Amino acid sequence: MAGAENAIFISDKALDKVSQLMNDAGIKEDSSYFLRVGVVGGGCSGLSYKMDFDNEVKPMDQVFEDKGIKIVTDLKSFLYLVNTELQFSDGLNGKGFYFSNPNASRSCGCGESFAV
């Protein structure tokens, strides 16, 4: 991971996939777009991750950059996501994005929800 502390990071594999998805959506060359990550209530462990592309930074947003990708989260979600790394797996055990979150005390089998 990068040398910065208290940030959100992205793995090389996730970076490749995010870049591909931005390209597919036609927003790769538009510098106003970024990756928004967050946490919402729900899921089998109590909290779920959410992820989308956005181009509107809100007043309480926390803004990070890792490997050239701008990553934005709201302040409440950041408290759960500090020092988390977005990863991507294309293996046989499941394909998709997941978060490697050092703050989670437990996570579900699907990797889409967690508890603190």
N, C-alpha and C positions, 0 to 999 in steps of 0.2 A: 504494500500500500504506500501511498504518498507520505511525505514527511510531515504534512500538516496534522494537527491534532484537532479533535472535535469537528469532524467533517463527515461527509458522505462520499464514498468512493465507488468506482466502477471497475470491474475486472476487464481484462483485454477481450475475453470472449463476449461479455455483455456489451462492451463498447462496439464490437463488430456488428452485433445484432441490432443495437439501437441505431447505428449509422445506416444499416440496411433498411430498417423500418422507416427512418426519416426520409431516406431516398425514395422508398416506395410511396410514401405519402406526399412527395413533392415538396418537402420543407427543408431538405438537407442544406440547401444554399441560402436559406432565409435565417439570418443570424438572430432574429427576434424570437425564434422558437427554442425551447429548452425541454428537458425532461423533468416533469413534476412527479415527485414521489410523496407518499403520505401514508398515514395510518388512520383507519376507521374502525369503529366498533363492529364486532361481528366475527364470524368464522368460528371454527370448532374450539379454538383456544382463547377466544375473547377479543382479540384484535387482529385485523387483517391489513395487508399492504395494498396500496393502490398505486398505479403508475399510469401516466399519460403524457402526451405532448401538449404544451401550452405556450402562449406567447404574451401572457399578461402577469406581471409580477405584482403581487398585492403588498400592502404596507408592512405587514408583519412577517413576510417571507424571509427565509434564510437562503442565501444564494452561495453555491459552491461551484468549483470547476475541477474536474479531474480528467486527465488525458484528453483535454480539449472539448469535453462535453460539459455544458452548463446544467447543473442539477439544482433544482429548487424545491423547497419543502416549507410548509407552514411551521410556525414556531412550536405549536403543540406537538405536531408529528416529529419534529426534530428532537424533542426530548426523548422519544423512543428510538430514533434512528441514528443518534450520534455514534460515529465511528463504524457504521454499518457499510458493508460493501455489496453492491448489486452485482449478482453473478448470473450466468446463463449456462444451462446444461442442455446438451443435445444427445445425451446418453440414452441407453436402453431403459434406465429406471425412471425416466420422465424427461420431457423436453419443456424448456421454458425458463423464464426469469425466476430467480429466488434471491432472498436477502440473507447474507451471512451477518447476523445481528448479535453482537456480544452482549447486548442488554436483555435479550430474551432469556427468561428462566426456563421456559419450555416452549416447544413449537410442535405443531401437529405433523402428522405423517405426510401431508400434501405439501408442506412448506409454505403455505399461503397465509397461515395465521400463527399467532404466538401469544404468550403471556409474559408479564414482567413481574 
